[in-house]
Amino acid sequence: MSDGALTLHQAREILSLVSPGAAVTEVIARTGGELSTVYEIRCAGSPDAVVVKIYAERWRWKLAKEVHVYGVLADQGVRPAPTILHAEYGTDLIGSPFAVMTRLSGRPLSEAIDEFDTDQVRGVYRQMGAVLSAIHRVEQDAYGYLTTRLWHPEPDNTAYMNRRFAEKLREFAEHGGDPALHDRIEEHVAHQAELFAASVGPRLCHNDFYEGNILVAPEADGWTLTGFIDVENAVAADPLLDLAKTQYYSVHDDEAKLSGLLDGYGPLPDDWADRVRLYRLYHALELWDWFALIGNVSPLPGIADDLRTLTAQR
């Protein structure tokens, strides 16, 4: 699979695993990520296409993680998310591990949102808030990174977030981040660390719930959220950590988005704004580290400005 795109022959081989005899007519490349490629497979006489997500062999464990997390969501009745139809962990069939899943209707919110008026933006974000709240009702045993289990679980949020900040600050330094900014972040986190203890408990967090992973479709009374995808980054954490990532990646300073998201999410603790601000700092730091790691330097100055803003005295 590393040698090129998914072929019709390979698509037929894949479909035979979930729908023997299906006549594949088209293979369409869809938006993937840094670690996987995604294709839609269409068949003659069937309105229901499927999606194939292909992983590099070194990321086979990500496949197992997605199968696990989607299974947990299904068991808890959290919708709308894809259903895994088949997981292939070997490489004999197409040279890479892959998952076959149901195709959700709609298109990415990131592509459609420019067509929305303010009320439509608020309405879709209200639906996003409701879905995120449903995900966060799924309790976890400890804090940590999820695969098919928790890696390096921590018993409390203070230990978890202090560890995460320490790791990301170390990466920031290793990738040439501004030493003065590094120290400023470290000092700010030390002064704000008491906020971590207020977590309601470890909950399932999508950890990538932004417009690129939200699907929407128009209906008679407005735009409807038709699904959310990509649970590769899921963690067990304070649910406000997840809310903060959506705010940092998608909401920014848009009042309609924020008011819709919070309205759909439901009641929040009194200190939510302070905790979300601290968690936004974490997400900005993590994003700076990621772009530096992959050599994408153009966003780094802007993210560094965010880091300075988020550590400013209030």
Wavefront OBJ file of the C-alpha trace (Angstrom):
o trace
v 0.000 0.000 0.000
v 2.976 2.274 0.521
v 3.640 2.191 -3.225
v 0.480 4.009 -4.310
v -3.252 4.555 -4.087
v -5.826 1.883 -3.368
v -6.705 0.078 -6.609
v -10.061 -1.261 -7.758
v -8.707 -4.786 -7.412
v -7.663 -4.146 -3.817
v -11.023 -2.519 -3.093
v -12.818 -5.629 -4.361
v -10.636 -7.809 -2.142
v -11.495 -5.626 0.840
v -15.227 -5.556 0.112
v -15.333 -9.334 -0.172
v -14.647 -9.424 3.569
v -17.832 -7.545 4.489
v -20.067 -7.825 1.423
v -19.222 -10.845 -0.754
v -20.309 -10.357 -4.343
v -20.526 -6.570 -4.142
v -19.658 -4.910 -7.450
v -17.148 -2.153 -6.722
v -17.533 0.739 -9.141
v -15.426 3.530 -7.688
v -12.637 4.231 -5.213
v -12.436 7.827 -3.997
v -9.591 9.255 -1.923
v -10.855 11.118 1.124
v -9.159 13.407 3.586
v -6.823 11.438 5.812
v -4.290 12.400 8.419
v -0.571 12.336 8.992
v -0.670 8.661 9.967
v -3.312 7.098 7.716
v -5.031 7.293 4.337
v -8.778 7.112 3.816
v -10.839 5.915 0.853
v -14.534 5.675 0.073
v -15.572 2.556 -1.830
v -18.790 2.693 -3.854
v -20.700 -0.268 -5.224
v -23.217 -0.770 -8.025
v -26.831 -0.914 -6.920
v -26.104 0.182 -3.353
v -26.507 3.665 -1.875
v -24.357 2.684 1.102
v -20.673 3.203 0.467
v -18.058 2.109 2.978
v -14.906 3.809 4.185
v -11.514 2.130 4.347
v -8.881 3.596 6.639
v -5.370 2.330 5.917
v -2.536 2.507 8.431
v 1.199 2.252 7.983
v 2.398 -0.976 9.573
v 4.140 0.877 12.406
v 0.759 2.386 13.365
v -1.055 -0.954 13.565
v -1.788 -0.223 17.226
v -3.749 2.875 16.147
v -6.099 0.556 14.270
v -6.629 -1.519 17.417
v -7.250 1.680 19.362
v -9.918 2.952 16.977
v -11.683 -0.415 17.010
v -11.666 -0.321 20.810
v -12.827 3.286 21.210
v -15.579 3.049 18.591
v -16.713 -0.126 20.348
v -16.874 1.660 23.704
v -18.874 4.506 22.158
v -21.306 2.040 20.560
v -21.730 0.132 23.820
v -22.528 3.402 25.609
v -24.972 4.524 22.920
v -22.908 7.559 21.912
v -23.790 8.517 18.350
v -23.388 9.329 15.513
v -20.047 7.608 14.944
v -18.919 5.044 12.354
v -19.390 1.327 12.935
v -16.345 -0.875 12.353
v -17.304 -3.627 9.907
v -13.913 -5.319 9.715
v -10.410 -4.805 11.084
v -7.487 -6.359 9.210
v -4.323 -6.382 11.291
v -2.224 -8.343 8.817
v -0.583 -7.065 5.653
v -1.172 -9.991 3.277
v -4.206 -8.527 1.511
v -3.070 -5.013 0.534
v 0.298 -4.654 2.251
v -1.000 -2.612 5.198
v -3.387 -2.959 8.134
v -6.802 -1.389 7.579
v -10.308 -0.911 8.934
v -13.567 -1.047 6.998
v -16.305 1.100 8.500
v -19.692 2.504 7.669
v -19.727 5.763 5.748
v -21.522 8.583 7.513
v -23.451 11.054 5.394
v -22.450 14.686 5.123
v -19.208 16.528 4.606
v -16.632 18.006 6.955
v -17.825 21.052 8.845
v -14.513 22.707 7.962
v -15.570 22.632 4.292
v -19.188 23.697 4.806
v -19.093 26.332 7.524
v -18.381 29.267 5.202
v -21.897 28.715 3.814
v -23.505 29.173 7.254
v -25.106 32.254 8.712
v -24.584 33.070 12.386
v -27.638 31.144 13.589
v -26.583 28.071 11.621
v -23.084 28.231 13.107
v -24.557 28.455 16.591
v -26.957 25.596 15.833
v -24.293 23.179 14.626
v -22.007 24.036 17.528
v -24.912 23.424 19.900
v -25.174 19.921 18.427
v -21.408 19.494 18.801
v -21.659 20.450 22.461
v -24.377 17.863 23.056
v -22.336 15.093 21.412
v -19.186 16.056 23.303
v -21.132 16.005 26.561
v -22.387 12.497 25.747
v -18.833 11.290 25.111
v -17.759 12.772 28.442
v -20.360 10.770 30.352
v -18.296 7.641 29.643
v -16.287 7.157 32.835
v -12.739 5.781 32.875
v -10.717 4.033 35.583
v -7.780 6.460 35.628
v -6.166 9.312 33.703
v -3.944 8.509 30.743
v -3.506 7.771 27.058
v -5.930 5.242 25.614
v -5.096 2.393 23.269
v -7.000 -0.802 23.987
v -6.173 0.000 27.611
v -4.718 2.904 29.555
v -1.002 3.545 29.103
v 0.856 4.852 32.159
v -2.356 5.535 34.093
v -2.355 8.215 36.760
v -4.741 8.108 39.728
v -5.464 11.842 39.686
v -5.584 14.718 37.242
v -2.858 16.734 38.963
v -0.293 13.981 38.440
v -1.492 13.423 34.871
v -1.424 17.044 33.741
v 1.841 17.858 35.502
v 3.410 14.928 33.668
v 1.923 15.971 30.331
v 3.117 19.566 30.685
v 6.596 18.386 31.712
v 6.824 16.129 28.650
v 5.653 18.840 26.265
v 7.973 21.434 27.783
v 10.888 19.043 27.346
v 9.939 18.579 23.677
v 9.603 22.353 23.297
v 13.181 22.785 24.500
v 14.491 19.906 22.372
v 12.970 21.453 19.237
v 14.525 24.859 19.838
v 11.680 26.706 21.521
v 12.374 30.103 23.079
v 13.999 29.410 26.499
v 12.354 32.462 28.061
v 8.939 31.315 26.841
v 9.664 27.798 28.114
v 10.375 29.156 31.595
v 7.341 31.428 31.460
v 5.054 28.473 30.659
v 6.648 26.342 33.370
v 6.159 29.075 35.968
v 2.581 29.743 34.878
v 1.625 26.073 35.148
v 3.201 25.836 38.603
v 1.120 28.803 39.769
v -2.105 27.425 38.267
v -1.653 23.724 39.064
v -4.261 23.726 41.837
v -6.902 23.926 39.103
v -6.103 20.383 38.009
v -7.488 18.929 41.248
v -10.995 20.193 40.424
v -11.526 17.592 37.685
v -14.807 15.708 37.975
v -12.916 12.473 37.297
v -11.389 10.678 34.318
v -13.759 10.569 31.365
v -13.469 9.452 27.768
v -12.242 12.408 25.695
v -12.228 12.476 21.891
v -9.215 14.806 21.946
v -9.614 15.920 18.325
v -13.201 17.187 18.256
v -12.698 19.995 15.757
v -14.366 21.019 12.503
v -12.328 18.676 10.305
v -13.663 15.659 12.218
v -17.311 16.754 12.315
v -19.689 15.869 9.467
v -22.752 17.955 8.627
v -25.555 17.909 6.066
v -28.314 20.382 5.139
v -31.899 19.597 6.100
v -35.149 21.494 5.745
v -34.776 23.232 9.109
v -31.032 23.866 8.919
v -27.741 22.026 9.097
v -27.504 18.789 11.050
v -24.489 17.121 12.596
v -24.417 13.708 10.929
v -21.346 12.263 12.571
v -17.953 12.559 14.196
v -14.884 10.603 13.177
v -11.223 9.915 14.006
v -10.772 8.729 17.585
v -7.028 8.074 17.178
v -6.136 10.658 19.827
v -8.644 9.624 22.506
v -7.552 9.942 26.131
v -8.987 9.481 29.614
v -8.897 12.938 31.137
v -10.740 15.884 32.630
v -13.572 16.543 30.153
v -12.669 20.231 30.171
v -9.366 19.275 28.517
v -11.431 18.121 25.534
v -13.637 21.197 25.546
v -10.485 23.329 25.564
v -9.091 21.601 22.483
v -12.275 22.268 20.537
v -12.084 25.889 21.622
v -8.414 26.267 20.673
v -8.644 24.449 17.332
v -12.058 25.587 16.074
v -13.876 28.142 18.205
v -11.124 30.748 18.617
v -12.858 34.052 19.420
v -16.125 33.322 17.590
v -18.989 34.143 19.968
v -21.590 32.177 17.984
v -19.451 29.038 18.059
v -18.654 29.333 21.759
v -22.191 30.124 22.883
v -23.582 27.267 20.812
v -20.976 24.807 22.085
v -21.542 25.709 25.736
v -25.324 25.755 25.385
v -25.320 22.276 23.867
v -22.795 20.939 26.357
v -24.824 21.783 29.426
v -23.918 22.891 32.960
v -20.257 23.597 33.698
v -18.407 24.071 37.005
v -17.795 27.577 38.319
v -14.084 27.449 37.483
v -14.535 26.143 33.949
v -13.159 29.246 32.206
v -9.919 29.222 34.215
v -9.397 25.510 33.679
v -10.164 25.722 29.969
v -7.690 28.580 29.587
v -4.968 26.492 31.264
v -5.829 23.502 29.098
v -5.737 25.670 25.980
v -2.161 26.472 26.937
v -1.415 22.755 26.967
v -2.972 22.240 23.531
v -1.063 25.179 22.061
v 2.190 23.810 23.479
v 1.437 20.333 22.147
v 0.625 21.745 18.698
v 3.859 23.772 18.617
v 5.810 20.610 19.452
v 4.033 18.608 16.748
v 4.674 21.118 13.978
v 8.299 21.447 15.062
v 8.685 17.656 15.039
v 7.400 17.283 11.463
v 9.350 20.305 10.212
v 6.355 22.559 9.517
v 7.846 25.776 10.875
v 5.504 28.387 9.370
v 2.821 28.108 12.103
v 5.330 28.215 14.972
v 5.546 32.011 15.469
v 1.759 32.328 15.622
v 1.464 29.488 18.132
v 4.267 31.033 20.192
v 2.208 34.240 20.300
v -0.736 32.177 21.582
v 1.509 30.721 24.283
v 2.519 34.213 25.379
v -1.097 35.379 25.435
v -2.256 32.360 27.432
v 0.465 32.888 30.038
v -0.193 36.608 30.432
v -1.243 37.729 33.891
v -4.990 38.200 34.223
l 1 2 3 4 5 6 7 8 9 10 11 12 13 14 15 16 17 18 19 20 21 22 23 24 25 26 27 28 29 30 31 32 33 34 35 36 37 38 39 40 41 42 43 44 45 46 47 48 49 50 51 52 53 54 55 56 57 58 59 60 61 62 63 64 65 66 67 68 69 70 71 72 73 74 75 76 77 78 79 80 81 82 83 84 85 86 87 88 89 90 91 92 93 94 95 96 97 98 99 100 101 102 103 104 105 106 107 108 109 110 111 112 113 114 115 116 117 118 119 120 121 122 123 124 125 126 127 128 129 130 131 132 133 134 135 136 137 138 139 140 141 142 143 144 145 146 147 148 149 150 151 152 153 154 155 156 157 158 159 160 161 162 163 164 165 166 167 168 169 170 171 172 173 174 175 176 177 178 179 180 181 182 183 184 185 186 187 188 189 190 191 192 193 194 195 196 197 198 199 200 201 202 203 204 205 206 207 208 209 210 211 212 213 214 215 216 217 218 219 220 221 222 223 224 225 226 227 228 229 230 231 232 233 234 235 236 237 238 239 240 241 242 243 244 245 246 247 248 249 250 251 252 253 254 255 256 257 258 259 260 261 262 263 264 265 266 267 268 269 270 271 272 273 274 275 276 277 278 279 280 281 282 283 284 285 286 287 288 289 290 291 292 293 294 295 296 297 298 299 300 301 302 303 304 305 306 307 308 309 310 311 312 313 314
